[in-house]
Amino acid sequence: MGFSNGFSMIVLVSLALSSLAMVYGNFNQDFDITWGGNRAKVFEQGQLLSLSLDRVSGSGFESKKEYLFGRIDMQLKLVAGNSAGTVTAYYLSSQGPTHDEIDFEFLGNVTGEPYILHTNVFTQGKGNREQQFYLWFDPTRNFHTYSIIWKPQHIIFLVDSTPIRVFKNAESVGVPFPKSQPMKIYSSLWNADDWATRGGLIKTDWSKAPFTAYYRNFSYKDLRATTSFSDSAWQTTELDGPSRRRLRWVQKYFMIYNYCSDLKRFPQGVPPECRQSRF
């Protein structure tokens, strides 16, 4: 085989592998609508899902499968306009009083004011590990990708492939880590105007209902089987240099709350995982 033929074959194989990696799930096949009745709808032969909230009820869905480690991607377009009082939650969770959970929650706001992205990690039923961010774009105008990379070493939260938070395994200092309980994927849109916007000062404007969020391009990748050289280092092991710089950029300019810096909340000292290296 000549060089050009061999090179062409490599390119074709690489393109085939890339196309396989980009296969998206189907909401009809991979998820169940669990509450809200016809407020949750699936369109385009399972490629698009919407959740709606009105004065009577919100809505939600969950995955049919449970997952233990891997990369979860979902594209969301959030409630537009005056979304104050609403919360769009997208998270992984197991069940029971000692459940594990990995959370994205999008806290609505009045028109023209930014959403707050609220993140949290629960281990063996204990949370209180909140970090909150503004986004560097309008999440209601277009779809954006929100990802969780969950490995035994760490959990990475990403927005459009930019890491915004790393929760490292700190079992060595006595902090439980989610590694034994498979979790389902959940999402819901619900009214939380007792706390969601400015601590509950701004209430939901029901004259703007129904409020609707959209989902597409769900994908799951089992990183335990990942051996491809094409995966970035931060996707499979630790953050590489460029990813650490992006993480620092987000945390410097867009983080608005970090439990590890809340000395009033923890007068006896911050939790032990906060004293580890962030990266």
RODO-2510 file (C-alpha; in nm, 4 decimals, decimal comma):
residues 279
     n   res          X          Y          Z
     1     m     0,0000     0,0000     0,0000
     2     g     0,1418     0,3413    -0,0994
     3     f     0,1835     0,6274     0,1432
     4     s    -0,1143     0,8201     0,0039
     5     n    -0,3417     0,5159     0,0190
     6     g    -0,2283     0,4356     0,3703
     7     f    -0,2796     0,7958     0,4814
     8     s    -0,6260     0,7996     0,3230
     9     m    -0,7149     0,4806     0,5072
    10     i    -0,6053     0,6335     0,8399
    11     v    -0,8155     0,9417     0,7707
    12     l    -1,1188     0,7305     0,6829
    13     v    -1,0818     0,5182     0,9946
    14     s    -1,0405     0,8310     1,2092
    15     l    -1,3524     0,9855     1,0565
    16     a    -1,5459     0,6650     1,1154
    17     l    -1,4376     0,6523     1,4776
    18     s    -1,5260     1,0193     1,5204
    19     s    -1,8701     0,9639     1,3746
    20     l    -1,9251     0,6724     1,6089
    21     a    -1,8195     0,8864     1,9046
    22     m    -2,0757     1,1525     1,8089
    23     v    -2,3786     0,9229     1,8081
    24     y    -2,6456     1,0804     2,0275
    25     g    -2,9100     0,9137     2,2383
    26     n    -3,2815     0,9088     2,1744
    27     f    -3,5208     1,0505     2,4324
    28     n    -3,7862     0,7918     2,3469
    29     q    -3,5442     0,5044     2,3971
    30     d    -3,3180     0,6339     2,6761
    31     f    -3,5517     0,8298     2,9061
    32     d    -3,8909     0,8131     3,0736
    33     i    -4,1091     1,1153     3,1419
    34     t    -4,1815     1,0763     3,5109
    35     w    -4,4107     1,3638     3,6041
    36     g    -4,5925     1,6647     3,4674
    37     g    -4,8064     1,4847     3,2096
    38     n    -4,8139     1,6582     2,8733
    39     r    -4,5952     1,9390     3,0054
    40     a    -4,3039     1,7151     2,8996
    41     k    -4,2911     1,6446     2,5265
    42     v    -4,0634     1,4581     2,2889
    43     f    -4,0245     1,5840     1,9315
    44     e    -3,8357     1,5057     1,6129
    45     q    -3,8458     1,1274     1,6490
    46     g    -3,6824     1,1370     1,9911
    47     q    -3,4124     1,3938     1,9154
    48     l    -3,5637     1,6866     2,1062
    49     l    -3,7382     1,7078     2,4456
    50     s    -3,9060     1,9982     2,6214
    51     l    -4,0095     2,0493     2,9819
    52     s    -4,2666     2,3099     3,0814
    53     l    -4,3847     2,4693     3,4030
    54     d    -4,7196     2,6358     3,4661
    55     r    -4,9072     2,7379     3,7785
    56     v    -5,0344     2,3820     3,8277
    57     s    -4,7184     2,1774     3,7860
    58     g    -4,3685     2,1459     3,6532
    59     s    -4,2354     1,8393     3,4733
    60     g    -3,9432     1,6016     3,4663
    61     f    -3,7750     1,2962     3,3176
    62     e    -3,5174     1,0349     3,4132
    63     s    -3,2930     0,7901     3,2331
    64     k    -3,3940     0,4298     3,1932
    65     k    -3,0368     0,3187     3,2713
    66     e    -2,8096     0,3704     3,5674
    67     y    -2,4494     0,4769     3,5134
    68     l    -2,1317     0,4191     3,7131
    69     f    -1,8547     0,6488     3,5892
    70     g    -1,8348     0,7990     3,2451
    71     r    -1,8937     1,1227     3,0596
    72     i    -2,2484     1,2594     3,0330
    73     d    -2,3259     1,5361     2,7835
    74     m    -2,6574     1,7135     2,7357
    75     q    -2,7409     2,0260     2,5383
    76     l    -2,9929     2,2604     2,7013
    77     k    -3,1629     2,5820     2,5987
    78     l    -3,3018     2,7413     2,9132
    79     v    -3,6258     2,9272     2,9834
    80     a    -3,6134     3,2613     2,8044
    81     g    -3,7407     3,5988     2,9207
    82     n    -3,8503     3,6447     3,2799
    83     s    -3,7512     3,3103     3,4364
    84     a    -3,7373     3,4394     3,7949
    85     g    -3,8470     3,1801     4,0492
    86     t    -3,7872     2,8832     3,8175
    87     v    -3,5214     2,6158     3,8506
    88     t    -3,4088     2,3853     3,5728
    89     a    -3,2275     2,0929     3,7339
    90     y    -3,0059     1,8452     3,5475
    91     y    -2,8218     1,5950     3,7627
    92     l    -2,7070     1,2429     3,8406
    93     s    -2,8393     1,0714     4,1523
    94     s    -2,8694     0,7376     4,3243
    95     q    -3,1496     0,6624     4,5691
    96     g    -3,1905     0,6365     4,9450
    97     p    -3,0813     0,8302     5,2535
    98     t    -2,7110     0,7777     5,1754
    99     h    -2,7442     0,8659     4,8074
   100     d    -2,4770     1,0221     4,5893
   101     e    -2,5596     1,3122     4,3585
   102     i    -2,3870     1,5405     4,1064
   103     d    -2,5881     1,8567     4,0335
   104     f    -2,6316     2,1254     3,7741
   105     e    -2,9138     2,3633     3,8687
   106     f    -2,9987     2,6735     3,6668
   107     l    -3,1613     2,9443     3,8769
   108     g    -3,3833     3,1765     3,6751
   109     n    -3,3822     3,5543     3,6879
   110     v    -3,5760     3,8562     3,5679
   111     t    -3,5399     3,9578     3,2044
   112     g    -3,1947     4,0980     3,1344
   113     e    -3,0343     3,9590     3,4470
   114     p    -2,8072     3,6523     3,4324
   115     y    -2,8927     3,2980     3,5238
   116     i    -2,6987     3,1476     3,8141
   117     l    -2,5499     2,8045     3,7557
   118     h    -2,5568     2,6216     4,0896
   119     t    -2,3424     2,3080     4,1303
   120     n    -2,3259     2,0627     4,4178
   121     v    -2,1884     1,7184     4,5030
   122     f    -2,3551     1,4823     4,7503
   123     t    -2,1709     1,1848     4,8950
   124     q    -2,3481     0,9323     5,1167
   125     g    -2,6389     1,1710     5,1602
   126     k    -2,4310     1,4776     5,2509
   127     g    -2,4159     1,7804     5,0232
   128     n    -2,3413     2,1405     5,1215
   129     r    -2,0634     2,1638     4,8620
   130     e    -2,2087     2,4456     4,6547
   131     q    -2,0277     2,6466     4,3922
   132     q    -2,2181     2,9015     4,1854
   133     f    -2,1331     3,0746     3,8595
   134     y    -2,2573     3,3255     3,6098
   135     l    -2,2286     3,2101     3,2498
   136     w    -2,0309     3,3997     2,9859
   137     f    -2,3172     3,3772     2,7347
   138     d    -2,6964     3,3929     2,7245
   139     p    -2,8085     3,0312     2,7868
   140     t    -3,1574     3,1032     2,6536
   141     r    -3,0641     3,2050     2,2968
   142     n    -2,9004     2,8824     2,1806
   143     f    -2,8263     2,5288     2,2948
   144     h    -2,5127     2,4816     2,5043
   145     t    -2,3492     2,1614     2,6233
   146     y    -2,3347     2,0830     2,9956
   147     s    -2,1159     1,7860     3,0835
   148     i    -2,0156     1,5743     3,3793
   149     i    -1,6997     1,3649     3,3720
   150     w    -1,7197     1,1158     3,6569
   151     k    -1,4176     0,9006     3,7271
   152     p    -1,2874     0,7354     4,0456
   153     q    -1,0261     1,0115     4,0731
   154     h    -1,2475     1,3161     4,0270
   155     i    -1,5669     1,4765     3,9008
   156     i    -1,5352     1,7536     3,6428
   157     f    -1,8185     1,9912     3,5537
   158     l    -1,7936     2,1415     3,2057
   159     v    -1,9820     2,4009     3,0026
   160     d    -1,9209     2,3835     2,6268
   161     s    -1,6124     2,1705     2,7060
   162     t    -1,4722     2,4380     2,9384
   163     p    -1,4106     2,2986     3,2884
   164     i    -1,5737     2,5112     3,5571
   165     r    -1,5305     2,2893     3,8623
   166     v    -1,3255     1,9903     3,9761
   167     f    -1,4249     1,7808     4,2778
   168     k    -1,1317     1,5540     4,3559
   169     n    -1,1413     1,2237     4,5389
   170     a    -1,0432     1,3137     4,8956
   171     e    -1,0939     0,9759     5,0605
   172     s    -0,7361     1,0014     5,1863
   173     v    -0,8516     1,2777     5,4250
   174     g    -1,1764     1,1039     5,5208
   175     v    -1,4173     1,2539     5,2660
   176     p    -1,6481     0,9990     5,0987
   177     f    -1,6457     0,9975     4,7187
   178     p    -1,9193     0,8735     4,4822
   179     k    -1,7798     0,5509     4,3431
   180     s    -2,0029     0,2577     4,4368
   181     q    -2,3624     0,3675     4,3721
   182     p    -2,4809     0,3722     4,0097
   183     m    -2,6796     0,6845     3,9296
   184     k    -2,9586     0,7751     3,6914
   185     i    -2,9791     1,1013     3,4983
   186     y    -3,2635     1,3281     3,6026
   187     s    -3,3945     1,6623     3,4883
   188     s    -3,6856     1,8766     3,5988
   189     l    -3,8294     2,2247     3,5617
   190     w    -4,0069     2,3464     3,8718
   191     n    -4,1147     2,6466     4,0748
   192     a    -3,8780     2,7442     4,3568
   193     d    -3,9671     3,1077     4,4062
   194     d    -3,9280     3,0728     4,7815
   195     w    -3,5473     3,0721     4,7324
   196     a    -3,4296     3,0589     4,3700
   197     t    -3,4076     3,4275     4,2756
   198     r    -3,2459     3,6715     4,5178
   199     g    -3,3201     3,4392     4,8059
   200     g    -3,6918     3,4341     4,7304
   201     l    -3,7416     3,8117     4,7092
   202     i    -3,8499     3,7884     4,3451
   203     k    -4,1441     3,5608     4,2785
   204     t    -4,2513     3,3731     3,9685
   205     d    -4,4557     3,5873     3,7278
   206     w    -4,7253     3,3404     3,6288
   207     s    -4,8527     3,5731     3,3559
   208     k    -4,5430     3,4624     3,1603
   209     a    -4,6253     3,0906     3,1923
   210     p    -4,5765     2,8368     3,0543
   211     f    -4,2016     2,8397     3,1043
   212     t    -4,0198     2,5971     2,8759
   213     a    -3,6677     2,4517     2,8542
   214     y    -3,5362     2,2350     2,5703
   215     y    -3,2963     1,9392     2,5564
   216     r    -3,1111     1,7637     2,2760
   217     n    -2,7958     1,5647     2,1913
   218     f    -2,7667     1,3485     2,5017
   219     s    -2,4606     1,1256     2,4940
   220     y    -2,2855     0,8900     2,7325
   221     k    -1,9298     0,7632     2,7055
   222     d    -1,7921     0,4881     2,9265
   223     l    -1,4496     0,6258     3,0152
   224     r    -1,3460     0,3017     3,1806
   225     a    -1,3014     0,1573     2,8332
   226     t    -1,1324     0,4659     2,6884
   227     t    -0,7950     0,3999     2,5295
   228     s    -0,8128     0,6393     2,2340
   229     f    -0,5194     0,8732     2,1965
   230     s    -0,7591     1,1385     2,0675
   231     d    -0,9088     1,2011     2,4113
   232     s    -0,7742     1,5109     2,5838
   233     a    -0,5808     1,4437     2,9013
   234     w    -0,8326     1,6257     3,1198
   235     q    -1,1102     1,4058     2,9867
   236     t    -0,9506     1,0855     3,1059
   237     t    -0,6953     1,1691     3,3774
   238     e    -0,6147     1,5150     3,5140
   239     l    -0,6591     1,8620     3,3680
   240     d    -0,3887     1,9603     3,1221
   241     g    -0,2317     2,3071     3,1150
   242     p    -0,4806     2,4778     2,8809
   243     s    -0,7736     2,3299     3,0710
   244     r    -0,6323     2,4480     3,4045
   245     r    -0,6046     2,7975     3,2571
   246     r    -0,9652     2,7866     3,1389
   247     l    -1,0752     2,6646     3,4809
   248     r    -0,8887     2,9490     3,6522
   249     w    -1,0443     3,1979     3,4074
   250     v    -1,3958     3,0777     3,4900
   251     q    -1,3333     3,0713     3,8632
   252     k    -1,1732     3,4173     3,8621
   253     y    -1,4312     3,6006     3,6529
   254     f    -1,7556     3,4025     3,6789
   255     m    -1,7634     3,2219     4,0154
   256     i    -1,9941     3,4045     4,2567
   257     y    -1,9989     3,1571     4,5477
   258     n    -1,7609     2,8903     4,6721
   259     y    -1,8361     2,6989     4,9895
   260     c    -1,4632     2,6519     5,0402
   261     s    -1,4240     3,0280     5,0862
   262     d    -1,7227     3,0764     5,3172
   263     l    -1,5503     3,1182     5,6526
   264     k    -1,8679     3,2509     5,8169
   265     r    -2,0406     2,9268     5,7302
   266     f    -1,7498     2,7162     5,8555
   267     p    -1,6056     2,9087     6,1541
   268     q    -1,4249     2,5966     6,2759
   269     g    -1,2482     2,5590     5,9430
   270     v    -1,3448     2,4726     5,5883
   271     p    -1,4208     2,1083     5,4979
   272     p    -1,1114     1,8920     5,4507
   273     e    -1,1528     1,8533     5,0721
   274     c    -1,1168     2,2304     5,0404
   275     r    -0,7626     2,2128     5,1713
   276     q    -0,6500     1,9924     4,8839
   277     s    -0,5082     2,1199     4,5579
   278     r    -0,7917     2,2331     4,3311
   279     f    -0,6487     2,0878     4,0096
***
